């Protein structure tokens, strides 16, 4: 996952995508991405962060016109500027403050944001390019081609607030009636399959698991044979970001659970329930979700792919949960026959079996109503949108106002018609020259990593050989896919906003299921070329850089090499390092879960990784909450390795070019580190910080700066830092 500024399958309700980092982890709050649908969430990239830091939830309504006016408009991307450092501070004491104090003071958090930084501005600016595309295709013009018709009519339907408000809950009433009509557990299973079809794209996967009702069903690569696609089954069913929100005993968690129950009750009241009934139903949902949380695998344990690698035959799956009719579910959802299933969390499903008999049928019906309405609320009219924003936006993230509707609708188009929109974006905004520039930088970083592996003094020749072979097999995907997804079977109807979203979800799920039992398509992408993002996928052994990423501040043709290598170069290095972090190193060059390390090298790797875990566990994230060095281990490894590789590539460039004068009084090395620090400058709400600390696999911006440079001797030499100063660690950590 990159984490350039901070992710999937990656962004979601767990905040895996929070600081311009990839992954998504708070995706269910945002409802903007389908990341994480196709495989286990090993994919690491920037998007999660961008989404988390820039959006409070897809189509969470604006409570009133005053809030609507107080939002981000006319955004322009920043440019890195080494002259903005605070020269009154010592870079060897707190490098983050040295590079960011002035930026932080000049950039307060806008009302419609929970976190604000350079990457947020870039994504919001890029959305304006997308907006222009969508508004031009939204006109009912007979000259539009089929793809333009789909994205234009989807966007126009989403923007038609008056029609959405006039329909209100009537738009969802037929589905609610189906749930009300359930009379047996078998019918409940059939309706669960129906809810999964309708909400597959509306409830994205996260680092904690699925967010669809009860559990998640999809497809992904076989962990032991990455050339094959298998059916995947994972834990899910929670409305809050992670199991800890239901189980942690601290006062803030207790208060948040109380506020969540109030949100549940208010949502049921909007469906027409009496106050007493709404309160009872809210309590029922909370009890059921707490039971699911108590049997869910911990997010840190989920980081080890071996913990999720459980192949079960159909017979074994049925035996695991005998009270749940898998045959009926698989038939209802339209899943193909398969030899085996990748059941990521078998203990969850074993314990789920007891719930199938202990929880009354009426409670399951209440739970399904909640799950469907929660996923659909952005398209049920302003009262539902406002209520969802009040909890997930304001309470959970500290966001004061909702983002503009056109931004939320643009995100929804990208979610449901990713490559249809991507084709229009590439045709308008991407040049072949951009691709060649990016390839040149990628290869410069790959050369640096190759040299780094060869020079390691702690790794045996046997493991080095295997590592270099894996590096040589990494596929570089730049700009956009070689072939585009076919959307001809997806029916988009102008004026039918909710059903457009439902049909898109069904289409996405069917697309995923159609791959089960078939060879892998290694050319497939996970998200749109129109999103400024990047990621490494260990099962594909590939790095991906969409068209939108080659813009300031990530890549700026007007600035010097030092700034570009510190920004886009560190991103490239970060993604490459993910192939060899604590997760990526467990996959070989073709993406199979395979141990290619000697026992001695594994022990030494683990010792060095423990150094990072200990270091970052010492950083405070928010309100006295420390970072979890185990949760953020992969990202911390990639941050450290990525910046070292970028520096090496910069030095190779400098040495091969004519001598250069210092820039603005700084040497190229100083400019490099200052630019890296600036790329992390950020403001965020206390609520957002707390949410990130508990469920985001990326460290805080300050830790991502100070935690990295304090491990790098070249930084200390560039700024004359002395032993004993905070930015000089006595026990410096290093893997790559």
C-alpha positions as CSV (number, residue, x, y, z in Angstrom):
1,X,0.0,0.0,0.0
2,X,1.5,3.1,-0.6
3,X,0.9,5.4,1.8
4,X,2.6,8.2,0.2
5,X,0.6,10.3,2.2
6,X,-0.2,7.8,4.5
7,X,-5.8,2.0,1.4
8,X,-7.9,-2.2,-2.1
9,X,-8.9,-3.3,-1.5
10,X,-8.0,-0.6,0.8
11,X,-10.1,2.2,1.9
12,X,-13.0,1.9,4.0
13,X,-14.5,1.8,7.3
14,X,-11.3,0.9,8.9
15,X,-9.3,3.8,7.7
16,X,-6.9,2.0,5.6
17,X,-6.9,5.0,3.5
18,X,-6.3,7.8,5.5
19,X,-3.3,10.0,5.1
20,X,-2.8,9.7,1.4
21,X,-1.9,6.3,2.1
22,X,-3.7,3.5,0.4
23,X,-5.9,1.5,2.0
24,X,-8.7,1.8,2.7
25,X,-9.7,1.6,6.0
26,X,-12.6,3.6,6.7
27,X,-14.4,2.8,3.6
28,X,-17.8,2.2,5.0
29,X,-17.9,5.7,6.2
30,X,-17.1,7.0,2.8
31,X,-18.9,4.7,0.5
32,X,-16.7,5.7,-2.4
33,X,-14.6,2.7,-3.4
34,X,-14.9,-0.9,-4.3
35,X,-11.4,-1.5,-3.3
36,X,-10.8,-4.9,-1.8
37,X,-13.4,-6.7,-3.7
38,X,-11.3,-9.1,-5.7
39,X,-8.9,-10.5,-3.3
40,X,-7.6,-10.4,0.3
41,X,-6.5,-6.9,1.2
42,X,-2.8,-7.2,0.6
43,X,-2.9,-4.5,-2.0
44,X,-1.4,-1.3,-0.6
45,X,-1.7,2.1,-2.1
46,X,-2.5,5.8,-1.8
47,X,-6.2,5.9,-2.4
48,X,-7.4,5.1,1.0
49,X,-5.8,8.0,2.5
50,X,-7.0,10.4,-0.1
51,X,-10.6,9.1,0.3
52,X,-10.5,9.2,4.1
53,X,-8.9,12.6,4.3
54,X,-11.0,14.2,1.7
55,X,-14.5,12.8,2.0
56,X,-17.0,12.3,4.8
57,X,-19.1,9.7,3.0
58,X,-20.5,9.3,-0.4
59,X,-23.7,11.3,-0.6
60,X,-24.0,12.0,3.1
61,X,-26.4,14.9,2.9
62,X,-25.7,18.5,3.6
63,X,-27.9,19.4,6.6
64,X,-28.6,22.9,5.4
65,X,-27.6,25.5,2.8
66,X,-25.3,27.3,5.2
67,X,-23.2,24.1,5.6
68,X,-23.3,23.6,1.9
69,X,-21.8,26.9,1.3
70,X,-18.9,26.3,3.7
71,X,-17.1,23.8,1.6
72,X,-14.0,23.4,-0.5
73,X,-14.3,25.2,-3.8
74,X,-11.8,26.4,-6.4
75,X,-9.1,24.1,-5.0
76,X,-5.7,24.2,-6.6
77,X,-3.0,21.6,-5.9
78,X,0.0,22.8,-3.8
79,X,3.6,22.9,-4.9
80,X,6.4,21.8,-2.7
81,X,8.4,24.8,-1.5
82,X,11.6,24.4,0.5
83,X,11.5,28.1,1.6
84,X,8.5,27.5,3.8
85,X,10.5,25.8,6.5
86,X,10.5,27.5,10.0
87,X,14.1,28.5,10.2
88,X,13.6,29.4,13.9
89,X,13.3,25.6,14.7
90,X,16.0,23.0,14.8
91,X,15.5,20.3,12.2
92,X,17.4,17.9,14.4
93,X,14.8,18.3,17.2
94,X,11.5,17.9,15.3
95,X,11.8,17.7,11.6
96,X,8.1,17.5,11.0
97,X,7.5,20.8,12.8
98,X,10.5,22.4,11.0
99,X,9.0,21.6,7.6
100,X,5.3,21.9,8.4
101,X,4.7,24.4,11.2
102,X,4.1,27.3,8.7
103,X,2.0,25.2,6.4
104,X,-0.2,24.0,9.3
105,X,-0.8,27.6,10.5
106,X,-1.8,28.7,7.0
107,X,-4.0,25.7,6.2
108,X,-6.8,25.2,8.7
109,X,-9.2,22.3,8.2
110,X,-12.1,23.3,5.9
111,X,-15.6,22.7,7.4
112,X,-16.3,19.8,4.9
113,X,-13.0,18.0,5.7
114,X,-11.9,15.9,8.7
115,X,-8.2,16.1,7.6
116,X,-6.4,18.5,5.3
117,X,-3.1,18.2,3.6
118,X,-1.4,18.4,0.2
119,X,-2.8,15.1,-1.1
120,X,-6.4,16.1,-0.2
121,X,-6.0,19.2,-2.4
122,X,-4.7,17.1,-5.3
123,X,-7.7,14.7,-5.2
124,X,-10.2,17.5,-4.8
125,X,-8.6,19.4,-7.7
126,X,-8.7,16.2,-9.8
127,X,-12.4,15.8,-9.1
128,X,-13.0,19.1,-10.8
129,X,-11.5,17.6,-14.0
130,X,-13.9,14.7,-13.6
131,X,-16.8,17.0,-12.9
132,X,-16.3,18.7,-16.2
133,X,-16.4,15.3,-18.0
134,X,-19.6,14.3,-16.1
135,X,-21.4,17.6,-16.6
136,X,-20.7,17.5,-20.4
137,X,-21.9,13.9,-20.6
138,X,-24.9,14.5,-18.3
139,X,-26.8,16.4,-21.0
140,X,-29.4,14.2,-22.8
141,X,-27.5,14.4,-26.1
142,X,-28.3,11.7,-28.7
143,X,-24.7,12.0,-29.9
144,X,-23.3,10.5,-26.7
145,X,-21.7,7.1,-27.1
146,X,-22.9,4.2,-24.8
147,X,-20.3,4.9,-22.1
148,X,-20.9,8.6,-22.1
149,X,-24.6,7.8,-21.7
150,X,-24.0,5.6,-18.7
151,X,-21.7,7.9,-16.8
152,X,-23.8,11.0,-17.7
153,X,-27.2,9.6,-16.8
154,X,-25.8,8.1,-13.6
155,X,-24.4,11.4,-12.6
156,X,-27.5,13.4,-13.6
157,X,-29.7,11.0,-11.6
158,X,-27.5,11.4,-8.5
159,X,-27.5,15.1,-8.8
160,X,-31.3,15.3,-9.0
161,X,-31.9,15.9,-5.3
162,X,-35.5,17.0,-5.8
163,X,-36.5,13.7,-7.3
164,X,-34.6,11.6,-4.7
165,X,-36.2,13.6,-1.9
166,X,-39.7,13.2,-3.4
167,X,-39.3,9.4,-3.5
168,X,-37.8,9.1,0.0
169,X,-38.2,5.7,1.5
170,X,-40.7,4.7,-1.3
171,X,-37.6,4.0,-3.4
172,X,-36.5,1.2,-1.0
173,X,-39.9,0.1,0.2
174,X,-40.2,-3.0,-2.1
175,X,-37.0,-4.3,-0.6
176,X,-38.1,-3.6,2.9
177,X,-41.3,-5.4,2.3
178,X,-39.4,-8.5,1.2
179,X,-37.6,-8.4,4.5
180,X,-40.8,-8.0,6.4
181,X,-42.3,-11.0,4.6
182,X,-39.6,-13.4,5.9
183,X,-41.2,-16.3,7.8
184,X,-38.3,-18.8,8.1
185,X,-34.5,-18.9,8.5
186,X,-34.3,-20.3,4.9
187,X,-36.1,-17.2,3.7
188,X,-33.7,-15.1,5.8
189,X,-30.8,-16.7,4.0
190,X,-32.4,-16.0,0.6
191,X,-32.9,-12.4,1.6
192,X,-29.4,-12.1,2.9
193,X,-28.2,-13.1,-0.6
194,X,-30.4,-10.4,-2.1
195,X,-29.0,-7.7,0.3
196,X,-25.5,-8.8,-0.7
197,X,-26.3,-8.3,-4.3
198,X,-27.8,-4.9,-3.8
199,X,-25.0,-3.6,-1.5
200,X,-21.9,-5.3,-2.7
201,X,-20.4,-2.1,-4.1
202,X,-22.1,0.2,-1.5
203,X,-20.4,-1.6,1.4
204,X,-16.7,-2.0,0.5
205,X,-14.2,-4.4,2.1
206,X,-11.8,-3.1,4.7
207,X,-8.7,-4.3,6.5
208,X,-11.0,-5.6,9.2
209,X,-13.1,-7.6,6.8
210,X,-16.3,-7.1,4.8
211,X,-18.9,-4.5,5.7
212,X,-21.8,-6.3,3.9
213,X,-24.4,-7.9,6.1
214,X,-23.2,-10.8,8.3
215,X,-20.3,-11.8,6.1
216,X,-18.7,-11.1,2.7
217,X,-18.7,-13.3,-0.4
218,X,-16.6,-12.5,-3.5
219,X,-13.7,-13.9,-5.4
220,X,-9.9,-13.5,-5.2
221,X,-6.6,-15.2,-6.1
222,X,-5.8,-18.5,-4.5
223,X,-3.1,-17.8,-2.0
224,X,-1.1,-20.9,-2.9
225,X,-1.7,-20.7,-6.7
226,X,-2.0,-17.1,-7.7
227,X,-2.8,-18.0,-11.3
228,X,-6.3,-19.2,-10.2
229,X,-9.3,-17.3,-9.0
230,X,-11.4,-18.8,-6.2
231,X,-14.5,-18.0,-4.2
232,X,-13.7,-16.1,-1.0
233,X,-15.7,-15.9,2.2
234,X,-14.8,-13.5,5.0
235,X,-16.1,-12.1,8.3
236,X,-18.2,-9.0,8.2
237,X,-21.5,-7.4,9.3
238,X,-20.3,-4.6,11.5
239,X,-21.6,-1.0,11.2
240,X,-18.7,0.5,13.1
241,X,-15.1,0.6,11.7
242,X,-13.6,-2.3,13.6
243,X,-14.4,-4.9,16.3
244,X,-12.6,-2.8,19.0
245,X,-15.3,-0.1,18.7
246,X,-17.7,-2.7,20.2
247,X,-15.4,-4.2,22.8
248,X,-12.9,-1.6,24.1
249,X,-13.8,-0.6,27.7
250,X,-12.5,3.0,27.7
251,X,-14.9,5.8,28.3
252,X,-14.6,7.3,24.8
253,X,-15.5,3.9,23.3
254,X,-18.5,3.6,25.7
255,X,-19.7,7.1,24.7
256,X,-19.3,6.4,21.0
257,X,-21.3,3.2,21.3
258,X,-24.1,5.1,23.0
259,X,-24.1,7.6,20.2
260,X,-24.1,4.8,17.6
261,X,-27.2,3.3,19.2
262,X,-28.8,6.8,19.1
263,X,-28.0,6.9,15.4
264,X,-29.5,3.5,14.9
265,X,-32.7,4.6,16.7
266,X,-33.0,7.8,14.7
267,X,-32.6,5.9,11.4
268,X,-35.3,3.4,12.3
269,X,-37.5,6.3,13.3
270,X,-37.0,7.8,9.8
271,X,-38.4,4.5,8.5
272,X,-41.7,5.3,10.3
273,X,-41.2,3.3,13.5
274,X,-42.5,4.6,16.8
275,X,-40.0,5.9,19.3
276,X,-40.2,2.7,21.5
277,X,-39.9,0.4,18.5
278,X,-37.0,2.3,17.1
279,X,-35.2,2.1,20.4
280,X,-35.8,-1.6,20.7
281,X,-34.6,-2.2,17.2
282,X,-31.5,-0.2,17.7
283,X,-30.7,-2.2,20.8
284,X,-31.2,-5.4,18.9
285,X,-28.8,-4.4,16.1
286,X,-26.2,-3.3,18.6
287,X,-26.4,-6.6,20.4
288,X,-26.1,-8.6,17.2
289,X,-23.2,-6.6,15.9
290,X,-21.4,-6.8,19.2
291,X,-21.8,-10.6,19.0
292,X,-20.3,-10.6,15.5
293,X,-17.4,-8.3,16.7
294,X,-16.6,-10.6,19.6
295,X,-16.0,-13.5,17.2
296,X,-14.2,-11.5,14.5
297,X,-10.5,-11.9,13.9
298,X,-8.3,-9.0,15.2
299,X,-7.1,-6.5,12.5
300,X,-3.5,-7.1,13.5
301,X,-3.8,-10.9,13.1
302,X,-5.4,-10.3,9.7
303,X,-2.1,-8.7,8.5
304,X,-0.5,-12.2,8.3
305,X,-1.7,-13.9,5.1
306,X,-1.2,-17.3,6.7
307,X,-3.9,-16.5,9.2
308,X,-6.4,-16.1,6.3
309,X,-5.4,-19.1,4.2
310,X,-8.0,-21.7,4.8
311,X,-9.1,-23.9,1.8
312,X,-12.4,-25.6,2.5
313,X,-14.5,-27.8,0.2
314,X,-18.2,-27.2,0.0
315,X,-18.8,-30.1,2.4
316,X,-16.4,-28.6,4.9
317,X,-18.0,-25.2,4.6
318,X,-21.4,-26.7,5.3
319,X,-20.0,-28.6,8.3
320,X,-18.4,-25.4,9.6
321,X,-21.8,-23.7,9.8
322,X,-24.5,-26.4,9.7
323,X,-27.3,-24.1,10.8
324,X,-26.7,-21.8,7.8
325,X,-28.0,-23.1,4.4
326,X,-24.9,-22.5,2.2
327,X,-26.5,-24.4,-0.7
328,X,-29.5,-22.0,-0.6
329,X,-27.3,-18.9,-0.2
330,X,-25.0,-19.9,-3.1
331,X,-27.9,-20.7,-5.4
332,X,-29.7,-17.4,-4.4
333,X,-26.7,-15.3,-5.1
334,X,-25.9,-17.0,-8.3
335,X,-22.4,-18.3,-7.4
336,X,-20.9,-20.9,-9.7
337,X,-19.8,-24.4,-8.7
338,X,-16.3,-24.6,-7.3
339,X,-13.9,-27.1,-5.9
340,X,-13.1,-25.2,-2.8
341,X,-13.6,-21.9,-1.0
342,X,-11.0,-19.6,0.6
343,X,-12.6,-19.1,4.0
344,X,-10.5,-16.4,5.6
345,X,-11.9,-16.6,9.1
346,X,-13.2,-20.1,9.8
347,X,-13.5,-19.4,13.6
348,X,-15.9,-16.5,12.8
349,X,-18.2,-18.8,10.8
350,X,-18.0,-21.6,13.4
351,X,-19.2,-19.2,16.1
352,X,-21.7,-17.7,13.7
353,X,-23.5,-21.0,13.7
354,X,-24.5,-20.5,17.3
355,X,-26.0,-17.1,16.5
356,X,-28.1,-18.7,13.8
357,X,-30.1,-20.6,16.4
358,X,-29.9,-18.2,19.4
359,X,-30.9,-15.0,17.7
360,X,-34.7,-14.8,17.0
361,X,-35.8,-14.5,13.4
362,X,-37.4,-11.1,14.1
363,X,-34.0,-9.8,15.2
364,X,-32.4,-11.0,12.0
365,X,-35.1,-9.2,10.0
366,X,-34.4,-5.9,12.0
367,X,-30.6,-6.4,11.3
368,X,-31.2,-6.8,7.5
369,X,-33.4,-3.7,7.4
370,X,-30.6,-1.8,9.1
371,X,-27.9,-3.1,6.8
372,X,-29.9,-2.3,3.7
373,X,-30.9,1.2,4.8
374,X,-27.4,2.0,6.1
375,X,-25.8,1.1,2.7
376,X,-28.6,2.9,0.8
377,X,-29.1,6.0,2.9
378,X,-27.2,8.4,0.7
379,X,-29.9,7.9,-2.0
380,X,-33.0,7.9,0.3
381,X,-33.5,11.6,0.6
382,X,-32.1,14.4,2.8
383,X,-33.2,13.2,6.2
384,X,-31.4,9.9,5.8
385,X,-28.3,11.6,4.4
386,X,-28.2,14.2,7.1
387,X,-28.6,11.6,9.9
388,X,-25.8,9.4,8.5
389,X,-23.5,12.4,8.2
390,X,-24.3,13.5,11.7
391,X,-22.9,10.3,13.1
392,X,-20.3,9.0,10.6
393,X,-19.1,12.5,9.5
394,X,-19.4,14.6,12.6
395,X,-19.3,12.3,15.5
396,X,-16.9,9.7,14.2
397,X,-14.6,12.0,12.1
398,X,-15.1,15.5,13.5
399,X,-16.2,16.8,10.1
400,X,-18.3,20.0,10.4
401,X,-19.9,20.1,7.0
402,X,-20.7,17.8,4.1
403,X,-18.8,18.0,0.9
404,X,-20.5,19.5,-2.1
405,X,-23.0,17.1,-3.8
406,X,-21.3,17.1,-7.1
407,X,-18.1,15.8,-5.5
408,X,-20.1,13.0,-3.8
409,X,-21.9,12.1,-7.0
410,X,-18.5,12.1,-8.9
411,X,-17.2,9.6,-6.4
412,X,-20.2,7.4,-6.8
413,X,-19.8,7.4,-10.6
414,X,-16.1,6.4,-10.1
415,X,-17.2,3.6,-7.7
416,X,-19.8,2.1,-10.0
417,X,-18.5,2.9,-13.5
418,X,-14.8,3.0,-12.7
419,X,-13.3,2.2,-16.1
420,X,-16.1,3.8,-18.1
421,X,-15.2,7.1,-16.5
422,X,-11.5,6.2,-16.7
423,X,-11.7,6.0,-20.5
424,X,-13.1,9.5,-20.7
425,X,-10.5,10.8,-18.3
426,X,-7.5,9.2,-20.1
427,X,-8.7,10.5,-23.5
428,X,-8.8,14.0,-22.1
429,X,-6.0,14.2,-19.6
430,X,-3.2,11.7,-20.1
431,X,-0.3,11.9,-22.5
432,X,2.2,9.3,-23.6
433,X,4.9,11.6,-22.4
434,X,3.6,11.3,-18.9
435,X,3.8,7.5,-19.0
436,X,7.4,7.6,-20.3
437,X,8.5,10.0,-17.5
438,X,6.9,7.7,-14.9
439,X,8.5,4.6,-16.3
440,X,11.9,6.3,-16.2
441,X,11.5,7.1,-12.5
442,X,10.1,3.6,-11.7
443,X,13.1,2.0,-13.3
444,X,15.5,4.3,-11.5
445,X,14.0,3.1,-8.2
446,X,14.1,-0.5,-9.3
447,X,17.8,-0.1,-10.0
448,X,18.3,1.4,-6.5
449,X,16.4,-1.5,-4.9
450,X,18.4,-4.0,-6.9
451,X,21.7,-2.5,-5.7
452,X,20.4,-2.3,-2.1
453,X,19.5,-6.0,-2.0
454,X,22.9,-6.9,-3.4
455,X,24.7,-4.9,-0.7
456,X,22.7,-6.2,2.3
457,X,25.1,-7.5,4.9
458,X,22.5,-9.4,6.8
459,X,20.9,-11.5,4.0
460,X,22.3,-14.8,2.7
461,X,23.2,-15.3,-1.0
462,X,20.4,-17.8,-1.3
463,X,17.7,-15.4,-0.2
464,X,19.2,-12.5,-2.1
465,X,19.0,-14.5,-5.3
466,X,15.3,-15.2,-4.7
467,X,14.7,-11.6,-3.8
468,X,16.3,-10.3,-6.9
469,X,14.4,-12.8,-9.0
470,X,11.1,-11.5,-7.5
471,X,12.2,-7.9,-8.1
472,X,12.9,-8.6,-11.8
473,X,9.4,-10.0,-12.1
474,X,7.5,-7.0,-10.8
475,X,5.1,-5.7,-13.5
476,X,4.9,-1.9,-13.9
477,X,1.4,-0.7,-14.7
478,X,1.3,3.0,-15.7
479,X,-1.6,5.2,-16.7
480,X,-4.5,2.9,-17.5
481,X,-5.3,-0.7,-18.3
482,X,-4.4,-2.3,-21.6
483,X,-8.0,-3.4,-22.0
484,X,-11.1,-1.8,-20.6
485,X,-14.0,-3.5,-18.7
486,X,-17.2,-4.1,-20.7
487,X,-20.2,-2.3,-19.2
488,X,-22.7,-3.1,-21.9
489,X,-24.7,-5.4,-19.6
490,X,-25.1,-2.7,-17.0
491,X,-28.4,-0.8,-17.3
492,X,-28.4,2.8,-16.2
493,X,-31.7,4.6,-16.2
494,X,-31.9,8.4,-16.0
495,X,-33.8,9.5,-13.0
496,X,-33.4,6.2,-11.1
497,X,-30.6,7.0,-8.7
498,X,-31.1,4.3,-6.1
499,X,-31.7,1.4,-8.5
500,X,-28.8,2.6,-10.6
501,X,-26.6,2.0,-7.6
502,X,-28.3,-1.3,-6.9
503,X,-27.9,-2.6,-10.4
504,X,-24.3,-1.5,-10.4
505,X,-23.7,-3.5,-7.2
506,X,-25.3,-6.6,-8.8
507,X,-23.2,-6.1,-11.9
508,X,-20.0,-5.8,-9.8
509,X,-20.7,-8.9,-7.8
510,X,-21.6,-10.9,-10.9
511,X,-18.4,-9.7,-12.5
512,X,-16.4,-10.9,-9.5
513,X,-18.2,-14.3,-9.3
514,X,-17.8,-14.9,-13.1
515,X,-14.1,-15.2,-12.4
516,X,-14.4,-18.1,-10.0
517,X,-12.6,-21.2,-11.2
518,X,-11.0,-19.4,-14.1
519,X,-7.4,-18.3,-14.8
520,X,-6.3,-15.0,-13.4
521,X,-6.3,-11.8,-15.6
522,X,-3.0,-10.2,-14.6
523,X,-3.8,-7.1,-16.5
524,X,-6.8,-6.1,-14.3
525,X,-6.7,-2.9,-12.3
526,X,-8.4,-2.2,-9.0
527,X,-9.5,1.4,-9.4
528,X,-9.9,4.3,-11.9
529,X,-7.1,6.0,-13.8
530,X,-8.8,9.2,-12.8
531,X,-7.8,8.8,-9.1
532,X,-4.3,10.1,-8.0
533,X,-3.2,6.9,-6.3
534,X,-0.6,4.1,-6.4
535,X,-0.4,0.6,-5.0
536,X,1.6,-2.6,-4.9
537,X,-0.2,-6.0,-5.2
538,X,1.8,-8.9,-3.8
539,X,-0.4,-11.5,-5.5
540,X,0.1,-9.9,-8.9
541,X,3.6,-8.8,-8.0
542,X,2.9,-5.5,-9.7
543,X,3.0,-1.8,-9.0
544,X,0.3,0.5,-10.4
545,X,0.4,4.2,-11.0
546,X,-2.9,5.6,-12.6
547,X,-2.8,8.6,-15.0
548,X,-4.0,11.1,-12.3
549,X,-0.9,10.7,-10.1
550,X,1.5,12.6,-12.3
551,X,0.5,16.1,-11.0
552,X,1.8,18.5,-8.4
553,X,2.8,18.1,-5.6
554,X,3.6,14.4,-6.4
555,X,5.3,15.2,-9.7
556,X,6.1,18.7,-10.8
557,X,8.0,19.3,-14.1
558,X,8.7,22.9,-12.9
559,X,10.6,21.8,-9.8
560,X,14.0,20.2,-9.3
561,X,15.0,16.6,-9.1
562,X,15.2,16.7,-5.3
563,X,11.5,17.5,-4.8
564,X,10.3,15.0,-7.4
565,X,12.4,12.2,-6.0
566,X,11.2,13.1,-2.5
567,X,7.5,13.0,-3.6
568,X,6.8,10.6,-6.5
569,X,10.1,8.9,-6.0
570,X,9.4,8.1,-2.4
571,X,6.0,6.8,-3.4
572,X,7.6,4.5,-6.0
573,X,10.1,3.3,-3.5
574,X,7.4,2.7,-0.9
575,X,5.4,0.5,-3.3
576,X,8.4,-1.5,-4.3
577,X,9.4,-2.0,-0.7
578,X,5.9,-3.4,0.0
579,X,7.0,-6.4,-2.1
580,X,9.5,-7.2,0.7
581,X,7.7,-6.0,3.9
582,X,6.3,-8.3,6.6
583,X,3.4,-9.2,4.3
584,X,4.9,-8.9,0.8
585,X,7.9,-11.0,1.6
586,X,5.7,-14.0,2.1
587,X,4.7,-14.1,-1.5
588,X,7.0,-15.1,-4.3
589,X,7.6,-13.6,-7.7
590,X,4.5,-15.0,-9.3
591,X,2.3,-14.1,-6.3
592,X,2.1,-17.4,-4.5
593,X,2.1,-17.6,-0.7
594,X,5.5,-19.3,-0.4
595,X,8.4,-19.2,2.0
596,X,11.5,-18.4,-0.1
597,X,13.6,-17.3,2.9
598,X,16.2,-19.3,4.8
599,X,15.4,-19.8,8.5
600,X,18.3,-17.6,9.6
601,X,17.3,-14.8,7.2
602,X,13.7,-15.0,8.5
603,X,14.9,-14.6,12.1
604,X,17.1,-11.6,11.2
605,X,14.2,-10.0,9.2
606,X,11.9,-10.4,12.2
607,X,14.4,-8.9,14.5
608,X,14.8,-5.9,12.3
609,X,11.0,-5.5,11.9
610,X,10.6,-5.7,15.7
611,X,12.8,-2.6,15.8
612,X,10.2,-0.7,13.7
613,X,7.3,-2.1,15.7
614,X,8.9,-0.8,19.0
615,X,9.9,2.5,17.5
616,X,6.5,3.4,16.1
617,X,4.6,2.1,19.2
618,X,6.3,5.0,21.0
619,X,4.6,7.7,18.9
620,X,1.4,9.3,20.3
621,X,-1.5,9.3,17.8
622,X,-4.2,11.1,19.6
623,X,-5.5,11.9,23.1
624,X,-2.9,9.8,24.8
625,X,-3.4,6.9,22.4
626,X,-0.2,5.3,21.1
627,X,0.3,4.0,17.6
628,X,0.1,0.2,17.3
629,X,3.5,-0.6,15.8
630,X,2.3,-4.1,14.7
631,X,-0.7,-2.7,12.9
632,X,1.4,-0.2,11.0
633,X,4.4,-2.4,10.6
634,X,4.2,-2.9,6.8
635,X,3.6,0.8,6.1
636,X,6.5,1.9,8.4
637,X,8.8,-0.6,6.7
638,X,7.8,0.8,3.3
639,X,8.1,4.4,4.4
640,X,11.7,3.8,5.6
641,X,12.7,1.7,2.6
642,X,11.0,3.9,0.1
643,X,12.7,7.1,1.2
644,X,16.1,5.4,1.3
645,X,15.6,4.1,-2.3
646,X,14.4,7.5,-3.5
647,X,17.5,9.2,-2.0
648,X,19.8,6.6,-3.7
649,X,18.0,7.2,-7.0
650,X,18.4,11.0,-6.6
651,X,22.1,10.6,-5.8
652,X,22.6,8.4,-8.9
653,X,20.9,11.1,-11.0
654,X,23.0,13.9,-9.4
655,X,26.3,12.0,-10.0
656,X,25.4,11.3,-13.6
657,X,24.5,14.9,-14.3
658,X,26.6,18.1,-14.3
659,X,27.3,19.6,-10.9
660,X,24.4,21.7,-9.5
661,X,24.4,24.7,-7.2
662,X,22.5,24.6,-4.0
663,X,18.8,25.5,-4.3
664,X,17.5,28.4,-2.2
665,X,20.4,27.9,0.2
666,X,19.8,24.2,0.6
667,X,21.9,21.3,-0.8
668,X,20.1,18.8,-3.0
669,X,20.1,16.4,-0.1
670,X,18.6,19.0,2.2
671,X,16.0,19.9,-0.4
672,X,15.1,16.2,-0.8
673,X,14.4,15.7,2.9
674,X,12.6,19.0,3.3
675,X,10.3,18.1,0.3
676,X,9.6,14.7,1.9
677,X,8.6,16.4,5.2
678,X,6.4,18.9,3.4
679,X,4.6,16.1,1.5
680,X,3.2,15.0,4.9
681,X,2.1,18.4,6.3
682,X,-1.4,17.9,7.7
683,X,-4.2,19.1,9.9
684,X,-6.9,16.8,11.2
685,X,-9.6,16.7,13.8
686,X,-9.2,14.9,17.1
687,X,-12.0,12.5,16.2
688,X,-10.2,11.6,12.9
689,X,-6.9,11.1,14.7
690,X,-8.6,8.7,17.1
691,X,-10.3,6.8,14.3
692,X,-7.0,6.5,12.4
693,X,-5.1,5.3,15.5
694,X,-7.5,2.4,16.0
695,X,-8.0,1.1,12.5
696,X,-5.6,2.7,10.0
697,X,-2.5,0.6,9.0
698,X,-0.6,3.9,8.4
699,X,1.2,5.9,11.1
700,X,0.4,9.6,11.7
701,X,2.0,12.2,9.4
702,X,4.4,13.3,12.2
703,X,5.6,9.7,12.7
704,X,5.9,9.1,9.0
705,X,8.4,12.0,8.9
706,X,10.3,11.9,12.2
707,X,10.1,8.1,12.4
708,X,11.8,7.8,9.0
709,X,14.5,10.5,9.0
710,X,15.7,9.7,12.5
711,X,16.7,6.3,11.1
712,X,18.7,7.7,8.1
713,X,22.4,8.7,8.6
714,X,22.3,10.7,5.3
715,X,19.6,13.0,6.9
716,X,21.7,13.5,10.0
717,X,24.8,14.3,7.9
718,X,22.8,16.8,5.7
719,X,21.6,18.8,8.6
720,X,24.5,18.3,11.0
721,X,22.5,16.5,13.6
722,X,24.5,15.3,16.6
723,X,24.2,12.1,18.7
724,X,21.6,12.6,21.5
725,X,19.3,14.8,19.5
726,X,15.8,13.5,18.9
727,X,16.3,13.0,15.1
728,X,19.3,10.8,15.7
729,X,18.2,7.4,17.0
730,X,20.8,5.4,18.9
731,X,19.2,2.2,17.8
732,X,18.3,3.1,14.2
733,X,16.0,0.7,12.5
734,X,16.6,-0.6,9.0
735,X,15.5,-3.6,6.8
736,X,15.9,-2.3,3.3
